[in-house]
């Protein structure tokens, strides 16, 4: 009897599961849901659209190139570059009791062997390798050892440039502050551009140093504690300038207020159009990140969550960046609507530049978001 009862229950279950099947074709949603009107067949819509970006700008990170193996001097492509260096007098030892007879600053060419007219100028404020230093203040020019001539001819050989012995002695003894030296271009129409070895250069023979000879015949060699290149970008203020050396980053606010929070993003791309003729340099590897603040004056603007990394080719006419994930998170309210920032991945290592058209450009050239999304399903009441 127990076995018959179990068999009857099993047959009843088979009837309930199989006997209710109809000849209707299968539906991914289930035909009973559509037929009963619980979900309308046209309630999910796939949309392709674009949104123009407003409030875009460029902000300055640094006017110095500090992480390069060379110091740049000259003018080219609307760029003006001055080497800046600070000699390390922190441990002069017995030299404080000696009298300087002669002193020469050694700067070695590592690039184009052209002659450039320049002057050495004291810095009015201490030089320090920092990405927050965005200006330079010049003091008095430094003559050569004759105390008369201020003009220098920067050239491959000789690679040494004399300094006044009394000035160097005052630096060694701490009687006068040594903030650093700027090598400033002399001729405003000189278009030569050369590279000198920096303290980061892998070849010790290319690194700058100061050689001091004392009256009793002793020699001392002082190395450089900080050095870099001060870069002025004289490119016309056209569009959004993404530069290195004088580091500028591109700031792009994203407005997601037009989206329903339940929107499903299938694809999203940030598109910027390149200003023709704005490329200089090479190695255009870019990073796009999302900071935790939208305030350009806030130091937190300089770092954030990486959204994408890509390489821009020097013959490109536009920059296209996939931003699907960050846009989805913004729409869902998981982030506080920060901007997107574009920077060079290896910022501070080379002089390079590209400009993009801004939101004030003609239609078709403005920065935009192009996206594909599904609207939220509509359920009848």
C-alpha positions in Angstrom: 0.0 0.0 0.0 2.8 2.4 0.8 4.5 1.8 -2.5 1.2 2.3 -4.4 0.7 5.7 -2.6 4.1 6.9 -3.6 3.6 5.8 -7.2 0.3 7.8 -7.3 2.0 10.9 -6.0 4.7 10.6 -8.6 2.2 10.2 -11.5 0.3 13.2 -10.2 3.5 15.3 -10.3 4.2 14.2 -13.8 0.7 15.3 -14.9 1.1 18.7 -13.3 4.5 19.4 -14.9 4.0 17.9 -18.3 0.2 17.9 -18.9 0.0 21.7 -18.7 2.3 22.3 -21.7 0.8 24.0 -24.8 1.9 24.1 -28.4 2.9 27.8 -28.2 6.5 28.6 -29.2 8.8 29.2 -26.2 9.4 32.8 -25.1 12.5 34.0 -23.1 10.2 35.9 -20.8 7.5 33.2 -20.7 4.4 33.7 -22.9 2.1 33.8 -19.9 3.8 37.1 -18.7 3.5 38.9 -22.0 0.0 37.6 -22.8 -1.3 38.6 -19.4 0.1 42.1 -19.9 2.6 42.0 -17.0 5.4 43.3 -19.2 4.8 45.1 -22.5 6.9 43.8 -25.4 8.1 47.4 -26.2 8.9 48.4 -22.6 12.8 48.0 -23.0 14.3 50.4 -25.4 18.0 50.5 -26.6 19.2 54.0 -27.2 22.3 55.5 -28.9 23.0 59.1 -28.0 25.6 61.7 -27.2 26.0 64.3 -24.5 28.2 67.4 -24.9 30.6 68.2 -22.1 30.5 71.6 -20.5 32.8 73.2 -17.9 35.9 71.6 -19.4 39.3 73.2 -18.8 43.0 72.7 -18.4 44.8 73.0 -15.0 48.5 73.4 -14.1 50.3 70.7 -12.1 53.9 71.9 -12.5 56.0 74.2 -14.7 59.0 71.9 -14.2 60.4 68.8 -15.8 62.0 67.0 -12.8 62.1 63.3 -13.7 64.1 63.4 -16.9 67.7 62.2 -17.6 68.3 65.5 -19.4 68.0 69.3 -18.8 66.6 71.2 -21.7 67.7 74.6 -22.9 66.3 76.6 -25.8 63.2 77.5 -27.8 61.2 75.4 -30.3 57.5 74.8 -31.2 56.3 77.5 -28.8 58.3 76.0 -26.0 60.9 77.8 -23.9 63.1 75.7 -21.6 65.6 76.7 -18.9 67.8 74.3 -16.9 67.6 74.9 -13.1 69.9 73.2 -10.6 70.9 73.4 -7.0 74.3 72.4 -5.8 74.6 70.4 -2.6 76.6 72.4 0.0 75.1 70.5 3.0 78.4 68.8 4.0 81.3 71.1 3.1 83.6 69.7 5.9 87.0 71.3 6.0 86.2 73.4 2.9 84.7 76.0 5.1 88.2 76.9 6.4 89.7 77.1 2.9 89.9 79.9 0.4 88.5 79.3 -3.0 90.9 80.1 -5.9 88.6 79.0 -8.8 85.2 77.3 -9.4 83.7 75.8 -12.5 80.2 74.4 -13.2 80.3 71.4 -15.5 77.3 70.8 -17.8 77.6 68.1 -20.5 75.7 68.0 -23.8 73.7 64.9 -24.4 71.6 66.1 -27.3 72.0 68.4 -30.3 75.5 70.0 -30.5 74.4 73.6 -31.2 75.7 76.7 -29.5 73.2 78.6 -27.4 73.6 82.1 -25.8 72.6 82.1 -22.1 73.1 83.7 -18.7 73.4 82.2 -15.3 70.9 83.7 -12.8 70.5 83.1 -9.1 67.1 81.8 -8.0 65.4 84.0 -5.5 63.7 81.1 -3.8 65.1 77.6 -3.0 64.7 75.0 -5.8 63.2 71.7 -4.7 62.1 68.8 -6.8 58.3 68.9 -6.2 55.3 68.6 -8.4 53.7 71.5 -6.5 56.3 74.1 -7.6 54.5 76.0 -10.4 56.5 79.2 -10.7 60.1 80.4 -10.8 61.6 83.6 -9.2 64.8 84.9 -10.6 67.4 87.0 -8.6 70.7 88.5 -9.8 72.7 87.3 -12.8 76.0 85.6 -12.1 79.1 86.8 -13.9 81.9 84.5 -14.9 85.2 84.6 -12.9 86.2 87.9 -14.4 83.2 89.5 -12.6 82.5 91.5 -15.8 81.0 89.2 -18.4 77.5 87.8 -17.9 77.0 86.2 -21.3 77.7 82.5 -21.7 78.1 80.5 -24.8 76.7 77.1 -24.1 78.4 74.6 -26.3 79.6 71.0 -26.3 83.3 71.9 -25.6 84.5 73.2 -23.3 81.8 71.9 -21.0 82.8 74.0 -17.9 81.6 77.5 -17.0 83.5 79.6 -14.4 81.8 81.1 -11.4 83.1 84.0 -9.1 85.4 82.4 -6.4 84.1 84.8 -3.7 80.4 83.8 -4.4 81.2 80.1 -4.3 83.2 80.6 -1.1 80.2 82.3 0.5 77.9 79.4 -0.5 80.3 76.9 1.0 80.7 78.8 4.3 76.9 79.5 4.5 77.5 83.2 4.3 75.1 83.5 1.4 72.1 81.4 0.6 72.4 79.1 -2.4 68.9 78.7 -3.8 69.9 77.4 -7.1 71.0 78.5 -10.6 68.8 79.0 -13.7 70.4 78.9 -17.1 68.3 81.6 -18.9 68.2 82.1 -22.6 69.9 85.4 -23.6 68.7 86.0 -27.2 64.9 86.3 -27.4 64.9 85.2 -31.0 67.3 82.2 -30.6 65.6 79.0 -31.8 68.3 76.5 -30.8 67.3 73.7 -28.5 69.8 71.4 -26.7 69.9 68.8 -24.0 72.3 68.6 -21.0 72.8 65.7 -18.7 70.8 65.8 -15.4 71.5 64.3 -12.0 69.1 61.4 -13.1 71.3 60.6 -16.1 72.5 57.0 -16.0 76.0 58.1 -17.2 77.9 59.6 -14.3 80.1 61.5 -16.8 77.0 63.4 -18.0 75.8 64.5 -14.6 76.3 68.1 -13.6 78.7 69.1 -10.8 80.8 72.0 -9.4 84.6 71.7 -9.2 86.3 73.9 -6.7 90.0 74.5 -6.4 91.4 76.1 -3.2 94.5 78.3 -2.8 96.5 75.5 -1.1 95.8 73.3 -4.1 93.0 71.1 -2.7 90.2 70.2 -5.1 86.6 69.4 -4.1 83.7 68.2 -6.2 80.1 69.2 -5.3 77.2 67.3 -6.8 73.7 68.6 -7.6 71.0 67.9 -5.0 68.0 69.1 -7.2 67.7 69.8 -10.9 65.1 70.0 -13.6 63.9 72.1 -16.5 61.6 75.1 -16.1 59.2 75.0 -19.1 57.1 77.8 -20.5 54.5 76.7 -23.0 53.9 79.6 -25.4 51.4 77.6 -27.5 48.3 79.8 -28.2 45.6 79.2 -25.7 43.4 77.2 -28.0 41.3 74.4 -26.5 42.4 71.9 -23.9 46.1 71.7 -23.5 47.6 68.4 -22.3 51.3 69.1 -21.8 54.3 67.6 -20.0 57.4 69.4 -18.9 55.1 72.2 -18.0 52.5 69.7 -16.9 48.9 70.5 -17.8 46.0 68.1 -17.3 42.6 68.1 -18.9 39.5 68.4 -16.7 36.2 67.1 -17.9 33.1 67.2 -15.7 30.5 64.5 -16.3 26.7 65.3 -15.9 24.7 62.1 -15.4 21.5 63.9 -14.3 19.8 63.1 -17.6 19.9 59.3 -16.9 17.4 57.2 -15.0 19.4 55.5 -12.1 18.2 52.2 -13.5 19.7 52.8 -16.9 21.8 49.9 -18.2 24.9 51.2 -20.0 26.1 48.9 -22.8 28.9 51.1 -24.1 30.2 54.6 -23.4 33.1 56.5 -25.0 34.7 59.8 -24.2 35.6 61.6 -27.5 37.9 64.6 -27.9 39.1 66.1 -31.2 42.8 67.0 -31.7 43.8 70.5 -32.6 45.8 70.2 -35.8 49.5 71.1 -35.4 49.5 70.9 -31.6 51.6 67.7 -31.3 55.2 68.0 -30.1 57.3 65.3 -28.6 56.6 61.5 -28.4 55.4 58.7 -26.1 51.8 59.8 -25.8 50.7 57.2 -23.2 47.8 58.7 -21.4 45.8 57.9 -18.2 42.3 58.8 -17.5 41.3 58.9 -13.8 38.5 59.9 -11.6 39.5 61.9 -8.5 37.5 62.2 -5.3 36.9 65.9 -5.7 35.9 68.3 -8.5 37.8 71.2 -7.0 40.9 72.1 -9.1 42.5 73.8 -6.1 42.2 70.7 -3.9 45.4 68.5 -3.9 43.2 65.4 -4.2 42.5 66.4 -7.8 45.9 65.0 -8.7 45.1 61.4 -8.0 42.2 59.0 -8.2 40.8 55.8 -9.6 42.2 54.9 -13.0 39.5 54.6 -15.6 41.6 53.7 -18.6 45.1 53.9 -20.0 45.8 54.2 -23.8 48.3 55.4 -26.3 47.5 58.4 -28.6 49.3 58.3 -31.9 51.0 61.6 -33.1 48.9 61.5 -36.3 45.6 61.0 -34.5 42.7 63.4 -35.2 40.8 62.4 -32.1 41.0 60.7 -28.7 38.5 57.9 -27.9 38.4 56.5 -24.4 36.1 53.7 -23.1 34.4 55.0 -20.0 31.6 52.4 -19.6 32.3 51.2 -16.1 32.8 54.7 -14.6 29.7 56.0 -16.2 27.6 53.0 -14.9 28.9 53.7 -11.4 28.1 57.4 -11.7 24.6 56.7 -12.9 24.0 54.2 -10.1 25.0 56.8 -7.5 28.0 54.8 -6.4 30.3 57.9 -6.9 29.9 61.5 -6.1 29.9 62.8 -9.7 33.6 63.7 -9.9 35.2 64.8 -13.2 37.4 62.8 -15.5 41.0 63.9 -15.7 43.4 63.1 -18.5 47.2 63.2 -17.8 50.4 61.7 -19.2 51.0 58.3 -17.5 54.8 59.0 -17.2 54.3 62.7 -16.3 57.4 64.8 -15.7 59.7 62.8 -17.9 59.7 64.6 -21.3 58.6 67.7 -23.1 55.4 66.9 -25.1 52.1 68.5 -25.9 48.8 68.0 -27.6 45.7 70.2 -27.6 42.1 69.2 -27.9 39.1 71.3 -29.0 37.1 72.5 -26.0 33.4 73.0 -25.4 33.6 76.4 -27.0 34.6 74.9 -30.4 32.2 74.6 -33.4 29.7 71.7 -33.4 31.3 68.5 -34.4 34.5 69.3 -32.5 33.3 69.7 -29.0 34.2 67.1 -26.3 31.3 64.6 -26.0 30.2 61.3 -24.4 28.8 58.8 -27.0 26.9 55.9 -25.4 24.5 53.1 -25.9 22.1 52.2 -23.1 18.8 50.4 -22.3 16.0 52.3 -20.7 14.5 50.9 -17.5 11.6 48.5 -18.0 8.1 50.0 -17.6 5.7 48.0 -15.5 1.9 48.7 -15.8 0.2 49.7 -12.6 
